[in-house]
């Protein structure tokens, strides 16, 4: 035995003697072979090296023993036991590796090729995308074994990227037979008995205003002037589709809706939360048909303050289905053709616009944070592939509806809060002390200051954004402010919405596509009926209690997991009458908390799946642009390279540090720049560069650029190609969260260790300055040639950085 192995044995013996602490948690794999265990108690993530990851797969439930710390100071663990194998089916490509059939998983967080026995191939052909059922799970001594159970088709088939994504991220895409049967049994139109107890609003010209491609219309609006005492005011009616009338607690439709929790939006396709008969039929507020609705009827004064409101069930008859562009044409050109065409409704639209100006002024006075971003949209051909990517134009009509929805959501939250009824609030916590410190360091280098001392308020951030807007580095500074924000979550405890500067905020306006909104409707109806609504989670519904990376959502998830496990382990015990009510209240609050975490987790899952599809489409699109040169803007800086968005194509890729020339590049987090120690050349956010599309990796969803000199000489010399700064980004809007990428504080020098950039995906950073020399690649599977190599896929570049992509919690659009 060598001295080294003797030391290792002694260390292991000492570790066993010390009875190292054990924790239960969920494995989170990384595309570079290592992974982490996310503890169920919400504690610090535990690092797993490649050897430990060979025994488990992404999302497995395990017990891990903390054995020490790694070279970066993170807790490092050893797997003691696999409690639950989470991956029964794996989606991937069927490949031949040295005469052996394998399935190479599409989810790169699963670092195991699945061995396919000769009789397990079925009708699948080499290169096809297949779903494999795992027969034997991997351990330290053997490979995972599986059999093909479904052939999805060729990788280039139209819509294949969506079929892969829904299975890769576990998005439910087929309704249960019971739910489909229940939906089919529903009437095609509303019945006379449905009108009992409802206010008749069919004589009020409510209108829907949505995007050009919208198919479900879940909100309608109307505004008129009224007197409030001796003062003038506005009456705003926001009518929302009454989904709760058709989707009943405990029914199959409700079980399926809980499992999904949200609709998932892909280019050219939607995976709805509810069957089409409900989402696009009975509950879609189409024009010229009667529809059931829940109404928020509010009086708003000329200062933008809600003076009174009431909720009630009603029946409505939409007067018109408008698009944003049409409404803006009417509002901006009173003598235009659209204004003449809709002359009978123009006065109503003008009133809505006047109310919007009042609400907008109140928003500014309140100090709500308003980021300016450029949104893009994908224009696809008949085969579902990208034809072009263009900026999404956002006009005042978008903002009119946005402010109306905000007003209704605030009234809903206030109604629930004042009546003391449990529900799910949309909570956005204030920035953490750590993120505030990082933000202030960046602002200090730019000569800016964030007010509010240790506890800045939304007004302080709003003032800062206004100071930033006229600066040439506005987009860079705004992105840094964006990253300081926490992630919004659903929870029964109301802590307000920091970004919108509201003391209470709930989602009421989209029950067709968000389950929390449906729960809010049920709670409001219960209050109106002088009852209490307590959610009951069906036993067959598997909750997604995934742990967020940080913030209050992590604590919520840990508590929800604990209560969920306790409820499963302990059957309901017989209690005295006095204690029964207390126990029921405790059980109800636990259910609310679990649903909050579940809905928040599924919201993140939907965003990840949508980004994955967009990244695949962009990579496929850029294969036709290999070798071409474009101008671009630096949108992200990390120790391993630069992220650049092409100006004309709106596609993002990465320039690896090795393309910047032979110099040590120090990463400065405060200034968001890479600076060459010898040359002094700096690359900062918003710098403009000239690049060449050098490589596209469909499997990794990665686009790579090379830096180009102005004269066309592509020798990768650092600093070449940087030009003037960009002006601040144009204003934009989307129904999706804005996203930024956080960077860990770095110091010292180190050689580069590449971390892949996905097309539009998250970014990772690691500490240290970096020498811009080619880094060694490692696939995490040894020196043996893999199926990926045989398929023409470039080996992955190693990274010791854990991905830190995170979401801005302030949602633009219909909140």
C-alpha positions in Angstrom: 0.0 0.0 0.0 1.4 3.4 -1.0 1.8 6.3 1.5 -1.0 8.2 -0.2 -3.5 5.3 0.0 -2.5 4.7 3.7 -3.3 8.3 4.5 -6.6 8.1 2.7 -7.6 4.9 4.7 -6.6 6.6 7.9 -8.6 9.7 7.1 -11.6 7.5 6.3 -11.3 5.6 9.5 -11.0 8.8 11.5 -14.1 10.1 9.7 -16.1 7.0 10.6 -14.9 7.3 14.2 -16.1 10.9 14.3 -19.6 9.8 13.1 -19.7 12.4 10.4 -23.1 14.2 10.2 -25.6 12.9 7.7 -28.3 14.8 5.8 -31.1 13.9 3.5 -31.6 15.8 0.3 -32.0 15.9 -3.5 -29.1 15.5 -6.0 -28.6 18.3 -8.5 -26.3 17.2 -11.3 -24.1 19.5 -13.3 -23.3 19.1 -16.9 -19.5 18.9 -16.1 -19.8 15.7 -14.1 -19.9 16.9 -10.5 -23.1 17.7 -8.5 -24.6 18.9 -5.3 -27.0 17.6 -2.7 -29.7 20.2 -1.8 -30.5 19.4 1.9 -34.2 19.1 2.8 -33.5 21.3 5.9 -32.6 24.2 3.7 -28.9 24.2 4.8 -25.9 24.8 2.6 -25.5 22.7 -0.6 -23.1 19.8 -0.3 -20.7 19.2 -3.1 -20.4 15.8 -4.8 -17.3 15.0 -6.9 -17.5 12.9 -10.1 -16.8 9.7 -8.3 -19.8 10.2 -6.0 -22.0 11.3 -8.9 -21.3 8.0 -10.7 -23.6 6.3 -8.1 -26.6 8.6 -8.5 -28.5 10.6 -11.0 -30.0 14.1 -11.1 -33.0 14.5 -8.8 -32.3 11.3 -6.8 -33.2 11.4 -3.1 -30.2 10.5 -1.0 -28.7 10.5 2.4 -25.2 12.1 2.3 -22.5 12.2 4.9 -20.5 15.4 5.1 -16.9 14.3 4.9 -15.1 17.7 4.8 -14.7 20.7 2.6 -13.4 21.0 -1.0 -10.7 23.4 -2.2 -13.3 26.2 -2.5 -14.4 25.8 1.1 -17.7 24.1 0.3 -19.0 21.2 2.3 -18.2 18.0 0.5 -20.1 14.8 0.9 -20.2 11.0 0.4 -23.4 9.2 -0.6 -24.5 6.9 2.3 -27.8 5.7 0.8 -30.0 6.3 -2.2 -33.6 6.6 -0.8 -35.4 7.1 -4.1 -34.4 6.9 -7.8 -36.2 9.8 -9.3 -35.6 9.0 -13.0 -37.8 6.2 -14.2 -37.7 7.4 -17.8 -34.9 9.2 -19.5 -35.2 11.1 -22.8 -32.1 10.9 -25.2 -30.6 9.9 -28.5 -30.0 6.3 -29.4 -26.3 5.9 -30.4 -23.8 3.1 -31.1 -20.6 3.3 -29.1 -18.0 0.7 -30.1 -20.7 -1.8 -31.1 -22.8 -1.2 -27.9 -26.1 0.6 -28.0 -26.6 3.4 -25.5 -29.0 6.3 -24.9 -27.2 9.6 -24.4 -29.5 11.7 -22.2 -30.7 15.1 -23.5 -30.6 16.4 -20.0 -26.9 17.0 -19.5 -27.3 17.1 -15.7 -27.7 13.3 -16.0 -24.0 12.2 -16.5 -24.8 8.6 -17.3 -25.2 7.0 -20.7 -27.9 4.3 -20.5 -26.8 0.9 -21.8 -29.5 -0.7 -24.1 -29.4 -4.5 -24.3 -29.9 -6.0 -27.8 -33.6 -6.8 -27.1 -34.2 -3.4 -25.6 -34.0 -1.4 -28.8 -37.5 -2.1 -30.0 -38.3 -0.4 -33.3 -35.9 2.6 -32.6 -33.2 3.5 -35.1 -29.8 4.9 -34.5 -29.8 8.7 -34.0 -33.5 8.9 -33.1 -34.8 10.5 -30.0 -36.2 7.9 -27.6 -37.7 7.6 -24.2 -35.9 4.9 -22.1 -37.2 3.1 -19.1 -34.4 2.4 -16.6 -34.2 -1.2 -15.6 -31.0 -1.1 -13.5 -29.7 2.0 -11.9 -26.0 2.9 -11.8 -23.7 2.4 -8.9 -19.9 2.5 -8.4 -19.4 -0.7 -10.4 -22.0 -0.8 -13.1 -23.6 1.3 -15.8 -27.3 2.1 -15.9 -29.3 -0.2 -18.1 -32.6 0.5 -19.8 -35.0 -0.3 -22.7 -36.7 1.9 -25.3 -40.4 2.4 -24.5 -41.2 5.3 -26.9 -39.7 6.6 -30.1 -40.3 10.3 -30.5 -38.6 10.7 -33.9 -35.7 12.3 -35.6 -33.9 15.2 -33.9 -34.8 17.6 -36.7 -38.5 16.8 -36.7 -40.8 19.8 -36.3 -41.6 20.4 -32.7 -39.1 17.8 -31.4 -37.4 20.4 -29.2 -40.7 20.8 -27.3 -41.3 17.1 -27.0 -37.8 16.8 -25.5 -38.2 19.7 -23.1 -41.5 18.6 -21.6 -40.0 15.2 -20.8 -36.6 16.5 -19.8 -38.2 18.8 -17.2 -41.0 16.6 -16.2 -43.8 18.9 -17.5 -47.1 17.1 -17.5 -48.3 17.3 -21.1 -51.2 14.8 -21.3 -54.4 15.1 -19.3 -55.5 12.2 -17.3 -58.4 10.2 -18.8 -60.6 11.2 -15.8 -59.9 14.9 -16.3 -60.5 14.7 -20.1 -63.8 12.9 -19.4 -64.9 15.5 -16.9 -64.0 18.3 -19.3 -65.9 16.6 -22.2 -69.0 16.4 -19.9 -69.1 20.1 -19.4 -71.7 22.1 -21.4 -70.6 24.0 -24.4 -72.3 27.2 -23.2 -73.4 28.6 -19.9 -76.8 27.4 -18.6 -79.6 29.2 -16.9 -78.8 27.6 -13.6 -75.3 28.9 -13.8 -76.6 32.5 -13.5 -78.1 32.0 -10.0 -76.7 34.5 -7.5 -74.8 36.5 -10.2 -74.8 40.2 -11.1 -75.8 40.8 -14.7 -73.2 42.9 -16.5 -74.2 42.0 -20.0 -75.3 45.5 -20.7 -71.8 47.0 -19.9 -69.4 47.1 -22.9 -66.5 45.2 -21.3 -63.7 44.6 -23.8 -60.7 42.3 -23.8 -57.2 43.6 -24.8 -54.5 41.0 -25.6 -51.7 40.1 -27.9 -52.1 39.3 -31.6 -51.6 35.6 -31.0 -53.6 35.2 -27.8 -56.1 32.3 -27.7 -57.5 32.5 -24.2 -59.0 35.8 -23.0 -59.2 35.7 -19.2 -59.7 39.4 -18.4 -62.0 42.2 -19.6 -62.1 45.8 -18.5 -64.4 48.8 -18.4 -64.0 52.3 -17.0 -66.4 55.2 -16.4 -66.3 58.5 -14.5 -68.1 58.6 -11.1 -68.4 61.0 -8.2 -66.8 60.1 -4.9 -68.3 62.5 -2.4 -67.7 65.9 -4.0 -64.7 64.8 -5.9 -64.3 63.2 -9.3 -63.2 59.6 -9.5 -63.1 56.6 -11.8 -65.0 53.3 -11.6 -62.9 50.4 -12.9 -64.5 47.0 -13.6 -62.1 44.1 -14.1 -63.9 40.9 -15.0 -61.9 37.7 -14.7 -63.0 34.3 -16.1 -64.7 32.3 -13.4 -62.7 29.1 -13.7 -63.6 28.1 -10.1 -67.2 27.5 -11.2 -66.1 24.6 -13.5 -62.9 23.3 -11.7 -64.1 22.0 -8.3 -61.8 20.9 -5.4 -61.3 17.2 -5.3 -62.3 16.6 -8.9 -60.0 15.1 -11.6 -59.7 18.5 -13.3 -58.5 20.1 -10.1 -55.9 17.3 -9.6 -54.5 17.8 -13.0 -54.5 21.6 -12.5 -52.5 21.2 -9.3 -50.0 18.9 -10.9 -49.3 21.5 -13.7 -49.8 24.7 -11.5 -49.2 26.8 -14.6 -49.4 26.9 -18.4 -46.1 26.5 -20.2 -45.5 28.8 -23.2 -43.3 27.7 -26.0 -42.8 29.3 -29.5 -45.9 28.1 -31.5 -47.2 25.9 -28.8 -48.7 26.1 -25.3 -49.0 23.3 -22.7 -52.1 24.5 -20.9 -53.0 24.1 -17.2 -56.6 23.3 -18.1 -58.1 21.4 -21.1 -58.8 23.4 -24.2 -62.6 23.2 -23.7 -62.1 25.3 -20.6 -59.1 27.5 -21.4 -60.1 28.3 -25.0 -63.9 27.7 -24.7 -66.1 28.0 -21.6 -63.7 30.3 -19.7 -62.4 32.4 -22.6 -64.1 35.8 -22.6 -64.8 35.7 -26.3 -66.8 38.5 -27.9 -70.5 38.2 -28.5 -71.1 35.3 -26.1 -72.1 35.2 -22.4 -69.5 34.2 -20.0 -69.3 33.7 -16.2 -66.8 35.9 -14.4 -65.5 37.1 -11.0 -65.5 40.9 -10.8 -63.3 43.4 -9.0 -65.4 46.6 -9.0 -63.3 49.5 -7.7 -63.5 53.3 -7.2 -60.2 55.0 -7.8 -59.7 58.7 -7.0 -57.7 61.2 -9.1 -54.6 60.5 -7.0 -54.7 56.9 -8.1 -55.8 55.6 -4.7 -58.5 52.9 -4.4 -61.2 54.3 -2.2 -63.6 51.4 -2.4 -64.0 48.0 -4.0 -66.2 45.0 -4.0 -66.0 41.5 -5.4 -68.9 39.5 -6.8 -69.7 36.7 -9.3 -71.3 38.0 -12.5 -72.2 37.2 -16.1 -70.8 39.3 -18.9 -70.9 39.7 -22.7 -67.7 41.0 -24.2 -68.3 43.8 -26.6 -65.0 43.4 -28.5 -61.8 41.5 -28.7 -59.0 44.1 -29.1 -55.3 43.7 -29.6 -52.7 46.0 -28.1 -51.7 47.4 -31.5 -55.3 48.2 -32.4 -56.0 49.9 -29.1 -52.8 52.0 -29.4 -53.7 53.0 -33.0 -57.1 54.2 -31.7 -55.6 56.1 -28.7 -52.7 57.7 -30.6 -54.7 58.7 -33.7 -58.2 59.9 -33.0 -58.8 60.6 -36.7 -57.4 57.3 -38.0 -59.2 54.4 -39.6 -59.2 52.2 -36.5 -60.7 55.1 -34.4 -63.5 55.4 -37.0 -64.0 51.7 -37.2 -64.5 51.4 -33.4 -66.2 54.8 -32.9 -68.8 53.3 -30.6 -66.1 52.0 -28.2 -63.5 54.8 -28.5 -64.9 56.8 -25.5 -64.5 53.8 -23.3 -60.9 53.3 -24.4 -60.1 57.0 -23.9 -61.4 56.7 -20.3 -59.2 53.6 -19.7 -56.3 55.6 -20.9 -57.1 58.5 -18.7 -57.3 56.2 -15.7 -54.0 54.6 -16.7 -52.3 58.0 -16.5 -53.7 58.5 -13.0 -52.5 55.0 -11.9 -49.1 55.5 -13.5 -48.6 58.8 -11.7 -49.5 57.0 -8.4 -47.1 54.2 -9.3 -44.2 56.7 -9.7 -45.2 58.5 -6.5 -45.3 55.2 -4.7 -41.8 54.4 -5.8 -42.4 51.1 -7.6 -39.2 49.9 -9.4 -39.6 50.0 -13.2 -36.8 48.4 -15.2 -36.4 49.1 -18.9 -35.6 46.0 -20.9 -35.6 44.9 -24.6 -37.8 41.9 -25.1 -37.5 39.8 -28.3 -39.9 37.4 -30.0 -39.2 34.4 -32.2 -40.8 34.3 -35.7 -41.1 30.7 -36.8 -41.8 29.1 -40.2 -44.4 26.3 -40.8 -41.9 23.7 -39.6 -41.4 25.5 -36.3 -37.9 26.7 -37.0 -36.7 30.3 -36.6 -37.1 32.6 -39.5 -36.0 35.6 -37.6 -35.8 37.1 -34.1 -37.1 40.7 -33.6 -37.7 43.1 -30.8 -41.1 43.0 -29.2 -42.7 46.4 -29.5 -44.4 47.5 -26.2 -46.8 50.4 -26.4 -49.0 52.3 -24.0 -51.9 49.8 -24.5 -49.8 47.2 -22.7 -49.4 49.5 -19.8 -53.1 50.3 -19.6 -54.0 46.7 -19.1 -51.0 46.2 -16.8 -52.1 48.9 -14.4 -55.7 47.6 -14.4 -54.5 44.2 -13.5 -52.3 45.5 -10.8 -55.3 47.4 -9.3 -57.4 44.2 -9.2 -54.6 42.1 -7.7 -54.0 44.7 -5.0 -57.7 44.8 -4.1 -57.8 41.0 -4.0 -54.8 40.9 -1.6 -56.4 43.6 0.6 -59.7 41.7 0.7 -58.1 38.5 1.8 -55.9 40.3 4.3 -58.7 42.3 5.9 -61.0 39.3 6.2 -58.2 37.2 7.7 -58.7 34.3 5.2 -55.7 32.2 4.3 -54.6 32.2 0.7 -51.5 32.5 -1.4 -49.9 36.0 -1.6 -47.3 36.9 -4.2 -44.4 37.9 -2.0 -41.3 39.7 -3.1 -38.8 40.2 -0.3 -36.4 43.0 0.0 -32.8 42.4 -1.2 -30.5 40.5 1.2 -27.7 42.3 3.0 -25.1 40.4 0.9 -26.7 41.4 -2.4 -27.0 45.0 -1.2 -23.3 45.1 -0.3 -22.3 43.8 -3.7 -24.6 46.4 -5.4 -23.3 49.3 -3.4 -19.7 48.3 -4.3 -20.6 48.4 -8.0 -22.4 51.7 -7.6 -19.5 53.2 -5.7 -17.1 52.6 -8.7 -19.6 54.3 -11.0 -19.9 57.4 -8.7 -23.5 56.5 -7.7 -25.1 56.0 -4.3 -28.2 54.0 -3.2 -30.2 55.9 -0.6 -31.9 54.4 2.4 -28.7 53.4 4.3 -28.9 49.8 5.5 -32.6 49.4 4.6 -33.2 51.0 1.2 -36.9 51.1 0.1 -38.4 50.8 -3.3 -38.4 54.6 -3.7 -34.6 54.6 -3.3 -34.2 52.0 -6.0 -36.7 53.9 -8.3 -34.7 57.1 -7.8 -31.5 55.2 -8.6 -32.9 53.9 -11.8 -33.9 57.4 -12.9 -30.3 58.6 -12.2 -29.0 55.7 -14.2 -31.2 56.1 -17.3 -29.3 59.0 -19.0 -25.8 57.4 -18.5 -24.0 55.7 -21.3 -23.4 52.6 -19.1 -27.1 52.5 -18.1 -27.8 49.0 -19.3 -24.8 47.6 -17.4 -25.8 49.3 -14.2 -29.4 48.4 -14.6 -28.5 44.7 -15.0 -26.5 44.9 -11.7 -29.5 46.4 -9.9 -31.6 43.7 -11.4 -29.4 41.0 -9.9 -29.7 42.4 -6.4 -33.4 41.6 -6.4 -34.9 38.6 -4.6 -37.1 36.1 -6.3 -40.8 36.4 -5.9 -42.6 33.4 -4.4 -46.1 32.3 -3.5 -46.8 31.8 0.2 -49.6 32.2 2.8 -47.6 34.6 4.9 -47.9 38.2 3.6 -44.7 40.2 3.6 -45.7 42.6 0.8 -44.2 43.1 -2.7 -41.0 45.1 -2.5 -40.5 45.7 -6.2 -44.1 47.0 -6.8 -44.1 48.8 -3.4 -47.3 47.2 -2.2 -48.0 46.1 1.4 -50.1 43.2 0.0 -50.2 41.6 -3.4 -52.0 38.5 -4.8 -52.5 37.0 -8.2 -56.2 37.2 -9.1 -56.3 37.9 -12.8 -55.2 34.7 -14.6 -56.9 31.6 -13.2 -56.9 30.0 -16.7 -53.1 29.7 -16.6 -52.0 30.0 -13.0 -53.3 27.8 -10.1 -52.6 30.4 -7.4 -55.1 32.7 -9.0 -57.7 29.9 -8.9 -57.0 29.4 -5.2 -57.5 33.2 -4.7 -60.8 33.0 -6.4 -62.0 30.2 -4.2 -60.9 32.0 -1.1 -62.7 35.2 -2.2 -65.9 33.2 -2.9 -65.7 31.6 0.5 -65.5 35.0 2.2 -68.5 36.2 0.2 -70.4 33.1 1.3 -69.2 33.6 4.9 -67.4 30.3 4.8 -63.8 29.2 4.9 -62.0 27.5 2.1 -59.2 25.0 3.0 -57.3 23.3 0.2 -57.0 19.6 0.1 -54.1 18.1 -1.8 -55.1 14.8 -3.4 -53.0 11.8 -2.4 -52.2 11.0 -6.1 -50.7 14.5 -6.7 -46.9 14.6 -6.5 -45.9 18.0 -5.2 -42.8 19.7 -6.6 -41.1 21.0 -3.5 -37.8 21.8 -5.2 -35.4 24.0 -3.2 -34.6 27.4 -4.6 -30.9 28.5 -4.6 -31.4 31.2 -2.0 -33.8 33.7 -0.4 -37.0 33.2 1.6 -38.3 30.6 -0.9 -35.6 28.2 0.4 -36.9 28.5 3.9 -40.4 28.0 2.7 -39.5 24.9 0.8 -37.7 23.4 3.7 -40.7 24.0 6.0 -43.1 22.6 3.4 -41.0 19.5 2.9 -41.0 18.9 6.6 -44.7 19.3 7.0 -45.4 17.2 3.9 -43.2 14.3 5.2 -44.8 14.5 8.7 -48.3 14.4 7.2 -47.4 11.3 5.2 -45.7 9.6 8.1 -48.4 10.3 10.8 -52.0 9.4 10.0 -54.6 11.8 11.4 -55.1 11.0 15.1 -58.3 11.2 17.0 -58.4 14.4 19.1 -60.7 16.1 21.5 -63.3 18.5 20.1 -61.4 21.5 21.4 -58.1 20.5 19.8 -59.7 19.3 16.6 -60.3 22.8 15.2 -56.7 23.8 16.0 -55.4 20.7 14.3 -57.5 21.4 11.2 -56.3 25.0 11.0 -52.7 23.8 11.3 -53.2 21.2 8.6 -54.8 23.8 6.3 -51.9 26.3 6.8 -49.5 23.5 6.0 -51.4 22.7 2.8 -51.4 26.4 1.8 -47.6 26.5 2.4 -47.0 23.3 0.4 -49.1 24.6 -2.5 -47.2 27.9 -2.4 -43.8 26.1 -2.8 -45.2 23.7 -5.4 -46.6 26.6 -7.5 -43.4 28.6 -7.2 -41.3 25.5 -8.2 -43.5 24.7 -11.2 -43.3 28.3 -12.3 -39.5 28.1 -12.3 -39.7 24.7 -14.1 -41.9 26.2 -16.8 -39.4 29.1 -17.3 -36.5 26.6 -17.6 -38.3 24.5 -20.2 -39.2 27.5 -22.2 -35.7 28.8 -22.2 -34.4 25.4 -23.2 -36.6 25.3 -26.2 -35.7 28.8 -27.2 -32.0 28.0 -26.8 -32.3 24.9 -29.0 -34.1 26.9 -31.7 -31.5 29.6 -31.6 -28.7 27.1 -31.9 -30.4 25.4 -34.9 -30.9 28.8 -36.4 -27.3 29.8 -36.0 -26.0 26.6 -37.7 -26.7 28.4 -41.0 -24.6 31.4 -39.9 -21.4 29.6 -39.0 -18.3 31.5 -40.2 -20.2 34.8 -40.6 -19.2 38.0 -38.8 -21.5 40.3 -36.8 -21.4 43.2 -34.5 -22.5 42.6 -30.9 -22.7 43.9 -27.4 -21.2 42.4 -24.3 -24.2 41.4 -22.1 -22.3 39.4 -19.4 -18.8 39.1 -18.0 -17.4 36.0 -16.2 -14.0 34.7 -15.3 -14.1 32.3 -18.2 -15.2 34.7 -20.9 -17.7 37.2 -22.3 -21.3 36.8 -23.2 -22.2 38.7 -26.4 -25.6 39.4 -28.0 -25.5 39.9 -31.8 -27.1 43.3 -32.8 -28.9 42.1 -35.9 -29.9 38.6 -34.9 -30.6 39.1 -31.1 -28.9 35.8 -30.3 -26.4 35.4 -27.4 -23.2 33.4 -27.4 -19.9 33.3 -25.6 -16.4 34.4 -26.3 -14.1 32.1 -24.3 -11.3 33.6 -22.4 -8.8 31.8 -24.7 -10.0 34.0 -27.6 -8.8 37.2 -25.9 -5.0 36.8 -26.4 -2.0 35.9 -24.3 -2.6 37.9 -21.2 -3.8 37.4 -17.6 -7.4 38.7 -17.3 -8.5 39.8 -13.9 -12.2 39.6 -13.3 -13.5 42.7 -11.5 -17.0 42.0 -10.1 -17.6 45.6 -9.0 -16.9 47.0 -12.5 -18.2 43.9 -14.3 -15.1 43.7 -16.5 -12.2 41.5 -17.5 -8.9 43.5 -17.5 -5.6 42.4 -19.0 -2.8 42.8 -16.5 -0.1 43.3 -19.1 -2.0 45.2 -21.8 -4.5 47.0 -19.6 -7.2 46.1 -22.2 -10.7 46.0 -20.6 -13.9 44.3 -21.6 -17.0 45.6 -19.8 -20.7 45.2 -20.0 -22.2 47.2 -23.0 -18.9 47.3 -24.9 -19.4 46.6 -28.6 -17.3 44.0 -30.3 -17.0 42.3 -33.7 -17.3 38.6 -33.6 -17.4 35.5 -35.8 -19.8 32.6 -35.2 -17.2 29.8 -34.7 -19.2 26.9 -33.2 -22.7 25.7 -32.5 -23.4 22.8 -30.1 -27.1 21.7 -30.3 -26.7 19.1 -27.6 -25.2 21.6 -25.1 -27.5 24.5 -26.4 -24.3 26.5 -26.8 -23.1 29.1 -29.4 -19.5 30.2 -29.4 -18.0 33.3 -30.9 -14.4 34.3 -31.8 -13.2 37.9 -31.5 -12.5 39.6 -34.8 -10.2 42.5 -35.5 -11.6 45.4 -37.4 -9.5 44.5 -40.5 -10.8 40.9 -40.4 -7.7 39.3 -38.9 -9.0 36.8 -36.4 -6.0 36.1 -34.2 -7.8 36.6 -30.9 -5.6 39.5 -29.7 -7.1 41.0 -26.5 -9.0 44.2 -26.8 -9.4 44.2 -30.5 -12.9 45.0 -31.7 -14.1 47.0 -28.6 -15.9 50.2 -29.7 -18.2 52.7 -28.2 -20.7 52.0 -25.4 -24.3 51.2 -26.1 -27.1 53.6 -25.2 -29.6 52.5 -22.5 -31.9 49.7 -23.6 -35.3 50.4 -25.0 -38.4 49.8 -22.9 -39.9 46.3 -23.1 -42.5 44.1 -21.7 -43.2 40.4 -21.4 -45.3 38.0 -19.3 -42.1 36.3 -18.3 -39.7 37.4 -15.5 -36.6 39.4 -16.4 -33.4 37.5 -15.8 -30.0 38.2 -14.8 -26.9 36.2 -13.8 -25.2 36.6 -10.5 -21.5 36.5 -10.1 -19.5 35.4 -7.1 -16.9 37.7 -5.7 -13.4 36.9 -6.9 -9.9 37.6 -6.0 -6.4 36.3 -6.9 -5.2 34.7 -10.2 -6.1 31.4 -11.7 -5.9 29.7 -15.1 -9.1 29.5 -17.0 -11.6 26.7 -16.5 -14.3 27.0 -19.1 -18.0 26.9 -18.3 -20.4 26.4 -21.1 -22.8 29.1 -22.2 -26.2 28.1 -23.3 -28.0 30.0 -25.9 -30.0 32.3 -23.7 -29.3 30.2 -20.6 -27.8 30.8 -17.2 -24.2 31.8 -16.6 -21.6 30.6 -14.1 -18.7 32.4 -12.6 -15.8 31.4 -10.4 -13.2 33.4 -8.5 -9.9 34.5 -9.8 -8.1 36.2 -12.6 -7.8 34.1 -15.8 -5.0 33.5 -18.3 -6.5 33.6 -21.7 -4.9 30.3 -22.8 -6.9 27.3 -24.1 -8.3 25.3 -21.2 -8.1 21.5 -20.9 -11.4 19.8 -21.7 -12.9 17.1 -19.6 -16.0 15.2 -20.1 -16.2 13.8 -16.6 -16.2 10.2 -18.0 -12.5 9.5 -18.2 -10.2 9.3 -21.2 -12.4 6.7 -23.0 -14.0 7.9 -26.2 -17.7 8.5 -25.5 -20.8 8.2 -27.5 -20.9 12.0 -27.6 -17.6 12.1 -29.3 -18.7 9.6 -31.9 -21.8 11.6 -32.5 -19.7 14.6 -33.3 -20.3 16.5 -30.1 -17.3 18.5 -28.7 -16.2 17.3 -25.2 -17.5 19.5 -22.4 -15.2 22.0 -20.8 -14.8 21.7 -17.1 -16.0 24.2 -14.6 -15.9 24.4 -10.8 -18.6 27.0 -10.8 -22.1 26.3 -9.8 -24.7 27.9 -12.0 -26.2 30.9 -10.5 -28.8 32.0 -13.0 -31.8 33.6 -11.1 -34.9 35.4 -11.8 -36.1 38.9 -11.3 -39.1 38.6 -9.2 -40.9 41.7 -10.6 -43.2 40.4 -13.4 -44.0 42.7 -16.2 -47.2 42.4 -18.0 -50.3 40.8 -16.5 -49.2 40.3 -12.9 
